Amino acid sequence: VRGIKIVFLAYTDLVAPSLGGVEAQPAISYLSKEILQKDIHDAKARADVVIVSIHTGEEYSLEPTYKQQEFSKIAIDSGANIVVGHHSHIVQRLEHYGQGLIAYSLGNFIFDQNFSQETMQGIILKVIVNRDRIENVEIIPTLISSGYQVLLKK
């Protein structure tokens, strides 16, 4: 994008680890410290910005688990610029860590969980990056309507 190379990496640990094997069919990117660090190192050799998506944590928890925090910080320490988490189905906090940004959970964007205010909310992140740093972060709150449509919260 405009001369900046961006790599997206995505992981989960909410399935059997065997699905993360090289020979697995179907396969996923299983969340492990060694794989995460190697992938980010390889990505940084080819890209200016590395964004990591992590699907882990506890559903409906307002706070990120220790594991969410640990792996997000490992990702930033390994060279990722942005970590975006999801699985809790509710918005969790953002954290500026080192030179990076961690969004532990963006909440729900489009989902049929209308049983609580928390599950009907989400956020969109608008992140402006330069080749070597995050210049600006804008949080755009969203709501899911009773018809499961995304609305920008005013």
N, C-alpha and C positions, 0 to 999 in steps of 0.2 A: 504494500500500500504506500503510494507516493515515495517509492525508493526504500522503504523500510520492510525488511523481511520478517514475517511473523510465523512462529510455529505454535500450533495448538497440540497439547498432549492431554490424554484423558485416562483416568484410572478408576478402579473400584476394588473394594475388598468385600463386597456383599454377595459374592458368589463363591463357589468352590475354587480354591487355588489352582486345581488341575485345568480349569478353563483358561488360565493364563499361560499355559505351556506352549512352547514353540509348535508342537504337533497338534494342539487342540483344534477341534472342529465342532462347533464354532469356537472362536477364541475371543478373549477380551484382554485388556491390559490390566493385569492384576497388580494391585497396589503393594509394592514392597520397597523398602528403603534402597536396596541395591539397584533395582530396575529403575526406580525414579531418578536416582542420582546419575546413573549411566545415560539414560535417555535425555536428561536435561543437559548434561555435558556435551553429548553428541549434537543436540539441537542448537546449543550456543555456538558451536563451530560453524553452523550454517545460517543462523538467523540473528537479527538484532534484538528481537523481543520474543520471549518464551512465555506462553500462557498455559497454565496447568489447571485442568478440571479434575476435581476429586469427588467421587461419589461414595461418601462414608458418613458415619455419625449416627446419632440417635434421632429417630423420628419424633417430631413435635417438641424437641428440646430447645429452649431459648438460648442456651449456652453451648458452644462447641465442646465436644468431648476432648479428653487429653490427646487421643489419637489424631483427631482432626487438627489440633494445634501442632502436635509434633510433626506430622507429615507436611503440613503447610509450611512450617518453618524450615524443614529439611529442603523443601523445594526452593524456597527463596535463597537459603544458604548455598544451594547448589547452582544458583544462577538464574532461576525463574524470576520474571518480573511481576507476574500477577498469578495469584492462585484463586480460583473460584470453586467454592464447595457447593454441594447440593445433596440432599437426601432428607434433611429434617422437615421439609415441607413448610417451614416458617423462616422468616428472616432472622439471621443471626448477625452478630456484629462484624464490622470491618476493622481491620488493624493495619496500620502502617508498620512494617517490620523490615529493618535494615533498609535496603534500597527498593523494597517491593511493597505490594499491596496484597492483603489477604481478605477475601470476602468469604467468611465461613459458610454462609448459605444465603442465596438470593431469594429464598422462599418459593412460593408457587407462582408460575407465570400463567399457564393454562392448565387447569386441573379441576377435577370434579369433587373437590373437598370443600363443601360449603357449610361444614358443621361448626366452624369457629371463625372468628374475625382473623386470627393469626394465619389460618390456612388459606384465607381468601386474599392475602396480601403478598406482595413481592416487591422486588426492586430491579431496576435496570441500571447497570453501571455504564456510564459514558466516561471512558478513560482516554485521555490524550497522552500519547507517549512520544518521546524523542528517541533517538537511537540508543541512548544510554540511561534514560530515566523517565519516570512518570511525571508529567508536567501538571496535570489537572485530573481530578476525579469529581464527577457529578453523579449524584444519586437521584434517580427518577423513580418515585414510589408508584406502585400499581395496585389495582384492586381487581378482583374477579367478580363479575356481576352474577346475579342469580341465574342468568342464562349462560354462564361460563365464558363470558367475553372479557377480554382484558381492557381495563380502563386506566388511563393515567390519573393518578390521585392528585387532587388539587389542594 
